[in-house]
Amino acid sequence: MAQQATPVRTARLGRALGPEPTAVGGVVLLLPGGEEVSGRRPSPMVAAASVRGLGRRLSRAGRDRGLATHVVHYRYRGWNGSEAHLAHDAAWAADEAVRRYGDVPVCLAGLGMGGRAALRAGGHEAVGSVLALAPWLPEEDVAAPPEPVKQLAGRHVLIVHGTNDARADPELSFRLAARAKKANREVCRFEVHADGHGLSQYRDEVLALAEDFVMGTLFGQAFARPVRDALAAPPPLGLRMPLAAGFGKSLRR
């Protein structure tokens, strides 16, 4: 009896969150968290749950602008060392967005390990902006090359990190942002005081900040003053910008 071939795993895009626009003017690709090492296939529902709130917020904000928002479903749960599976799946998703929608700006928005994937895949030619929420980054090792940042040149980059994150060291995202800022002035980083990995204590403020950044980078909407200040400020000021309680309430138009 012939042995059956093992099916090849493929990444895929989830259905568009909210009504899919008839004319797409921009795309957000949501990259859920993952694990450092795992060969298991992620649960689509569990993975999507971590970024669905962000996706719905962005979908509502960009509905009249033609924003399409999709969750990326990975092949594997794990980053898996040099395989960097999640980053490759993020790059595939950007290719797929171009195939579906044509030459429209793309924002990669990732949480945790998905934040690392967004930063790593940010050099894709279709990607104009990267949003990394509480990105998981590897400990720095003198024997290994540092996490790359050159691919972020020419992109708008926003990193948001809770100062009490016990799962993803906020100091590592600061160091990466500092290196990226040397080659790209359009990098900023906000610190959420006393919040943890899920950024749940100041959820409304984080979502408002994400919305402001995405609408600005994809559709040219003017950034809120704190975002403009963070982008313009030299390190370390623009990379340790405090996210003020109530951010977003004064921005409602």
C-alpha positions in Angstrom: 0.0 0.0 0.0 1.5 3.3 -1.0 2.3 5.7 1.8 0.3 8.9 1.7 2.3 12.1 1.3 2.2 14.5 4.3 0.1 17.5 3.3 2.2 20.7 2.9 1.2 23.4 5.4 0.2 26.7 4.1 -0.5 30.0 5.8 -3.8 31.8 5.0 -5.7 35.0 5.6 -8.8 34.9 7.6 -12.0 36.5 6.3 -12.0 40.3 6.3 -13.2 41.7 9.7 -16.3 43.8 9.2 -17.8 44.5 5.8 -15.2 44.1 3.1 -15.0 47.3 1.1 -15.8 47.3 -2.6 -12.7 49.4 -3.3 -9.8 48.7 -1.1 -7.5 51.6 -0.3 -5.3 50.0 2.4 -4.7 46.7 4.2 -3.9 45.8 7.8 -2.5 42.3 8.4 -2.9 41.2 12.0 -0.2 38.9 13.3 -1.2 37.0 16.5 1.2 35.9 19.2 3.1 32.6 19.0 5.7 30.5 20.8 9.5 30.5 20.6 9.6 26.9 19.5 6.6 24.7 18.4 5.9 22.6 15.4 2.2 22.4 16.2 -0.5 24.1 14.1 -2.1 27.1 15.8 -5.8 27.1 16.7 -7.3 29.7 14.3 -9.9 30.8 16.9 -7.5 31.1 19.8 -4.9 32.9 17.7 -7.4 35.3 16.2 -8.9 36.1 19.6 -5.8 38.0 20.7 -5.9 40.5 17.9 -9.6 40.5 17.0 -10.4 43.6 19.3 -7.6 45.6 17.5 -8.9 44.4 14.1 -12.5 45.4 14.8 -11.4 48.8 16.0 -9.3 49.4 12.9 -12.0 48.0 10.6 -14.6 50.5 12.0 -12.2 53.4 11.8 -11.2 52.7 8.2 -14.5 51.6 6.8 -15.1 54.8 4.8 -11.5 54.8 3.6 -11.6 51.3 2.1 -9.6 49.5 4.7 -9.4 45.7 4.6 -8.3 44.0 7.8 -7.3 40.3 7.9 -5.9 38.0 10.6 -2.9 36.0 9.4 -3.2 32.3 10.2 0.3 30.8 10.6 1.5 27.4 9.6 3.2 26.8 12.9 2.8 28.1 16.5 6.5 28.6 16.8 9.1 31.0 15.5 11.5 28.1 15.4 14.9 29.6 15.4 16.5 30.3 12.0 13.4 29.0 10.3 11.5 32.2 11.4 8.3 30.6 10.4 6.1 33.5 11.6 8.1 36.1 9.7 7.9 34.1 6.5 4.1 33.8 6.9 3.9 37.5 7.5 5.8 38.1 4.2 3.6 35.6 2.4 0.5 37.5 3.7 1.8 40.8 2.3 2.3 39.0 -1.1 -1.3 37.7 -0.8 -2.6 41.2 0.0 -0.9 42.5 -3.2 -2.3 39.6 -5.2 -5.9 40.3 -4.0 -6.0 44.1 -3.8 -3.2 45.4 -6.0 -0.8 48.2 -5.3 -2.3 49.4 -1.9 -0.3 50.3 1.3 0.0 47.6 3.8 0.5 47.8 7.6 1.8 44.8 9.5 0.3 44.8 13.1 1.6 42.2 15.5 1.2 41.2 19.1 4.0 39.5 21.1 5.8 37.0 18.8 3.6 38.5 16.1 5.2 41.8 16.8 8.6 40.3 16.1 7.2 38.9 12.9 5.9 42.3 11.9 9.2 43.9 12.5 11.2 41.2 10.7 8.9 41.2 7.6 8.6 45.0 7.5 11.0 45.2 4.6 8.4 43.8 2.2 8.0 46.2 -0.7 4.3 46.6 -0.1 4.6 47.4 3.6 4.6 51.0 4.5 4.1 50.8 8.3 4.7 48.4 11.2 2.8 48.3 14.5 4.4 46.1 17.2 2.5 45.7 20.4 4.5 44.2 23.3 6.9 42.5 20.8 8.7 39.4 22.0 12.4 39.7 21.1 15.2 37.3 21.8 17.7 38.0 24.5 20.8 39.6 23.1 23.7 37.2 22.6 27.2 38.3 21.7 27.6 35.0 19.8 24.6 35.7 17.6 23.7 38.5 15.3 21.3 41.1 16.7 17.7 41.3 15.5 17.9 43.1 12.2 16.5 46.6 11.7 17.8 47.7 8.3 14.7 46.3 6.6 12.6 49.0 8.4 14.2 51.9 6.6 11.6 54.0 4.8 8.7 52.6 7.0 6.8 54.2 9.8 7.3 52.1 12.9 5.4 52.2 16.2 6.3 50.0 19.1 4.0 50.0 22.2 5.2 48.1 25.4 4.0 47.8 28.9 6.7 48.6 31.5 5.7 45.6 33.6 5.7 43.0 30.8 6.9 39.8 32.3 6.8 37.8 29.0 8.5 40.1 26.6 11.2 42.3 28.0 10.4 45.9 27.3 14.1 46.9 27.5 14.8 44.7 24.4 12.2 46.6 22.3 13.7 49.9 23.4 17.2 48.7 22.3 15.8 47.6 19.0 14.0 50.9 18.5 17.2 52.8 19.3 19.1 50.9 16.6 16.2 51.3 14.1 16.0 55.0 14.8 19.6 55.5 13.7 18.7 54.4 10.2 15.1 55.6 10.1 13.7 58.7 11.8 10.1 57.5 11.4 10.4 55.2 14.4 8.7 55.8 17.8 7.9 53.8 20.9 5.4 54.4 23.6 5.6 53.0 27.1 2.4 52.0 29.0 3.2 52.5 32.6 2.7 49.5 34.9 0.9 47.5 32.2 1.6 43.9 31.4 2.0 41.8 28.3 -1.7 42.0 27.3 -1.8 45.8 27.6 -5.2 45.3 29.1 -5.0 47.9 31.9 -4.9 50.7 29.3 -6.6 48.9 26.5 -8.7 51.8 25.2 -5.7 54.1 25.1 -3.6 51.5 23.3 -6.4 50.9 20.7 -6.8 54.6 20.2 -3.0 55.0 19.6 -3.0 52.1 17.2 -5.9 53.6 15.3 -4.3 57.0 15.1 -1.0 55.5 13.7 -2.7 53.2 11.2 -5.1 55.8 9.8 -2.1 58.2 9.5 0.3 55.8 7.8 -2.2 54.2 5.4 -4.5 57.2 4.6 -2.5 60.3 5.4 -4.7 61.3 8.3 -2.8 63.8 10.6 -1.1 62.1 13.6 -2.2 63.1 17.1 0.2 65.5 18.7 1.9 62.8 21.0 2.6 60.7 17.9 4.1 63.6 16.0 6.2 64.6 19.0 7.4 61.0 19.5 8.5 60.7 15.8 10.2 64.1 15.9 12.0 63.7 19.3 15.6 62.4 19.3 16.4 59.2 21.3 15.7 58.3 24.0 12.7 60.8 24.3 10.8 59.6 21.3 11.4 56.0 22.3 10.2 56.2 25.9 7.1 58.3 25.2 4.6 57.7 28.0 1.1 56.8 26.8 -1.1 59.2 28.8 -4.2 57.9 30.5 -7.2 59.0 28.5 -5.4 59.1 25.2 -7.9 59.1 22.4 -10.8 60.7 24.2 -9.7 64.2 23.1 -9.1 62.9 19.6 -12.7 62.0 18.7 -13.8 64.0 15.8 
